Amino acid sequence: MDVLNLLLGVEFWTATVRIASPLIFGALGELLCERSGVLNLGIEGIMTIGAFVGWASVYQGADLWTGVLLAATVGLLFGLLHSLFTVYLGLSQHVTGIGITLLAANLAYFFYRVLLPDATTPPKITPFQPYPIPLLSQIPIVGQALFTQTPLTYLAIALVGVIAYVLYATPLGLSVRMVGENPQAAEAQGLSVYGVRTGAVMAGSALMAIGGAFLTLSAFDSFFVNLINGRGWICIALVIFASWQPFKALLGALLFAGFDALQIRLQQQIGGAIPYQVFLALPYILSIVALTVMARRAGYPKALMVPFRRGER
């Protein structure tokens, strides 16, 4: 009965939407990259440096939206770096992605120590505050959970529709999907495969960085080591769970976030009888089960991780 009351409580659903927000940004970014045929394993590091840049810029006096913009800019640059190695040079996307993750994460920690060499606890900033939307926030449970969030959560949810529209209803989206499925055919139609893939990876990486910035500018109020804590890898799994479709990625993010919100509350209610590590593992175990079921029907972009060289058939 306690668990049922927990699931019906507005606090649980509010927390679920909040926890899902950085995953939505990250999953949409990874989805864009993979739709164009490029696997971006740099997501964990890009989210980390996005979190740092967003927080550091606000700590240095910038306003919150400028922090988001600077985080996105850094994400764009790391996307460009990833593209240079994987799209233009055709190097291993796995190795390059892991290298990007190590480089970006360690740069974030390095500059954090340069900025605050003697700090033992990370300084706090004033993050985005919840902004209840008039009328909609008064709808019981759903309205209270969805429309009492911070502006970055509204942006994340809105981007799901925007990305879906761009992918399925615009020539640009058709180009992205085409170079991810059959780059030779795209080239024959006069498209620049290199240009489209580079643009998709840069845009996707910017979204990943904003996902990281969400954690320091909206969910928390400071930057610390291991802040991302595997969320980037979860986003990659969510893309497979979603079969590379934006609205399914939203569903997957909410599902994982719901498991995470549930385990936190279960710890509080029955934590004394069961080791807390069991609760921490719960969302990952349930997500793996869901991923295993959904991945069996997933249709990969046919040119995913396949380097393109002009003129080759």
N, C-alpha and C positions, 0 to 999 in steps of 0.2 A: 504493500500500500504506500510506503514511503517513497519507493522508486516511482510509482505511478504519479504521486503528487509532485515529485521532482520533475518528471517529464511534462507535466501539465503546467508547470510554473513559468511565468513570463521571464524570470531571471535566467532560467536554463536556455531558453531560445534566444534571449538577448546575447548571452555569452556565446552561443553557437555562431550567430551571425558575426560577432566581433572576431572570434578565433578564425573563422573562415576567410575573413577579408584579405590578409596577406597571401593566403593560399590561392585565392581567386586571381590576384594580380600575377603571382608567379606562374600559375597554371596557364593563364591566358598568354603570357609571354612565351612560355615553352611551346604552347600549341602553335603560336605564330611561326616560331622557328622551325618546328618539325613539319608543319604544313608546307613549308618551302623546301623541305628535304634536308634540313640541317638539325642534327641533335646537339643541343646546347647543355653540356654537363657543367658548364661554368655557373649555373644558376645559384648554387649555394654561395659561392664567393661574390657574385654580383649582388645578391641580396644583402650580404654582409657589408660590402662597401657602400651600398645604397643606404643601409641603416646608419652607417657611420657618417657619411657625407650629409645626410639630412639632419642628423642630430648636431653635428659639429657646426654646420652653417647657422643653425638657430642659436646654438650656444655662443657663437661669435657675434650675434646681433641681428641676423637675418630674420625675416618673418617666416611663418610656417610654410606658406605656399612657395616661397623662394627656396626653402629647404627641399621641398618635394621636387621642384624644377631642377635644382642642382643634382639631386640624387638621380633623376631621370637622365640628365646630361652625362653623368659618369657611366650610367648603364649603357647609353648610346655608344660611348667610346670603347667600352669593353666589348660591346657587340661588334663594333668595327674591327677590333683586334681579332676577335674570334673568326670573323668573316675573312680577314686577310689570310689566315692560316688554312681555313677549311674550304672556303669557296674559291679563292683565287689560286692558292697553292695546292689544294686538294689533299692536305695532310689529314691524318687520323682525327676524326671528330671526337673520339673518346679521349685520346691523349691531350688534344688541345683543350677540351672542356675541363678536364681535371687540372691541367696547368693553369687555366684561367681562374678556377676556383682557388687554387693555392696562392696564386699571385694576388688576386683581389682581396682575399681574406687577410693575408699577411700584410698587405699594404694598409688595410684598415687598422690593424692592430699597431703597426709601426707609427702611423700618423697620430693615432690615439695617444701613444706614449710620447711622441714629439710634442703634441699639444698639451698633455698633462703628465709630465714626467714623474711627478711626486704624488699623484692622486692615488689614494688607497680605495676610495669609493667613488664611482662615477657621478659627476655633477648632474643635477636634474635641470630640465627645462620645463616650460609650460606647454604641454602638448595640446592638440586639437581637443576641444570639449564636445560632448554630445550636443547635437542640434536637433531637437524634436521638430518634426515637420507638422505644422498646424493641421488639425482635423485627422490626418492619416495616423498620427501617433496615438490618437485616442481610440482606435479600433482595438478591441480586446485581443490580447496575446499576439496575434500576427502583426498588427499595427504597432503595438508597443515594442515588439522585438525588432521589427524592420526599420521603423521610422523614428527611433530615439538614439540613433548611432551618430558617429562623427562624420564629417564631410567626406573623408577618404573612403569610408565604407560605402557611402552612396555612389562615389565615383567608381569603386570596384564593381558594384552591381550594374551600374549603367554601362560600363565598358563591355560587359558580357553581351548586351544587345548590340552595341556598336560593332564589336568584333564579328559577331554573327552576321550582321548586315553587310559589313565590308566583305567578308569572305564569300557570302552566298548571293549577294545582290549587286555587286559592283564589278566593273572590269578589272580593277586592282586586285580584288579578292580572287577572281578567276585566274589572274596571272600567277598569284601566289600558289594556288592549288595546282595549277598546271605545271609549274616548275618543280613542284614536289611529287608529281605523279609521272610526268614524262617531259623532262627538260629538253630532249632533242626535238620533240614536237613543238614545244614552246619556242625554241630557237628558230624552227622552220617558219613559225608564224611571225617572226620579226621581234620577238621579245628578247630582252637582255637577261639571260638567266643569272649571270653574275650580279647584275644590278638589283633584280627582284629579290634574290636570296639575301644579298647584303642588307637591303632595306628591311626585309622581314626580320632578320637576326638583330639588327640595331633596334628596331621598334620593340621586338620581344624582350630584348635585354633591358630596355628602358622600363618596361612594365615590371620586370623582375626587381629592378632597383627600387621602384616605387613600393613594391611589396615589402622589401626590407625596410624602407623608410617608414612604412606604416607602423612597424613595431616600435620605433623610437619616437615617432611624432604623434602617434595616436593611441597605441595600446599601452606603451610604457612611457617613461619620461627621461630615459638615459640610455647610454650605449655601454654594453659590457661584452666580454669575451664569450663566445659560443651563444650569442643571442639568437642566431637563426636556428640552431639546434636541429638540423636535419629537415627543416621545412622545404628547402629546395628539392631534396630527393623525393619528398612526398608529392611535390608538384609534378615531378616527372611521372610518378606512378598515377597521379590523377589524370594526366593527359591520356594515358593508355586506358584507364578506367572509362574515360569519356569518349573513347574512340575518335579523338581529335575533333570533338564538337563542343563549342563554347558552353551551351546550356547544360550539357551533361557534365562539363567540368565544374560548373557552378554547383550542380547537384552533388558531385563527388566531394567538393570542398566542404559543403554543408554537412555531408555525411560524416567525414572525418572529424570535423570540428564538433559535431554532436557527440561522437564517441569520446573526444577529448574533454568536452564540458561534463559529460556524464561521469568519467573516471575521477575528475576532481571532486565532484559532489559525493560520489560513492566513498572516496577516501575519508571525507568528513563524517559520513554516517556510519560506515562499518569498517573504517580503516584499522581499528585496533585488533581485529580478529584475523586480518589477512595482511601479509607484507605489502608495503606500498608499491614495491616494484611490479607487483601483479597489476595494479591499477594503471601504472605508467605504461605497461606493455599492452593494455587492453585495446586502445584505439588502433595501434599498429596491427595487432592480431586480427581484429575485426575488419580493418581495411584490407589486409592481405587476402582474407576470405572473399570480400566483395570484389577485389581486384582480380582474383583468380577466376571468379565466375564471369565477370564482365569481359576480361581480356580474351576469353576463348572466342568471342564474336567480334573482336576488334579488327578493323581493316586498316593496316598500316599504309601510309603514303608510300607508293611503290618505289620512289626514288630516295626515300629516307636513308641517309648515311652513304649515298652513292655519289662520289665526286663527279662533277661535270667538267668535261673538257671539250672546248669548242671544236666542232667538226667530226667528233667521234660518234659512231653509231653502235 
